[in-house]
Amino acid sequence: MIPLPDLLVFAAAALLMVLTPGPNMIYLISRSICQGRKAGVTSLLGVVAGFFVHVFAAAAGLTAVFLAVPMAYEILKWAGALYLLWLAWQAVKPARVRRSRHSSCLRTRRAS
């Protein structure tokens, strides 16, 4: 069992991470402005789910697993890099390949 003072310090650190503005906040604000409340709330739920994954991984001692099995860390690192490259491609691929009714927040707002 985790001692209560340690648990409180961990919870305070987690709360501080959630409350500090950063890329998540910019993402949520821009998504809400460009695509409306429903898209903003959906994005918020995704951010919260990701946060809980990180908190539970830290609480479960995932770092110790990666130290014990370096190959697992290496695989995770490469998988993350490939995912980021895929996201980058999705963001920059030619417009004729991807077309969305929300492709440009600026154009949508000016048309209104």
Protein Blocks (a to p, Z undefined) as FASTA:
>chain_A
ZZfklmmmmmmmmmmmmmpgcfklmmmmmmmmmnojklmmmmmmmmmmmmmmmmmmmmno
mmmmmmmmmmlmmmmmmmmmmmmmmmmmmmmgcfklpccfklpfklmmmmZZ
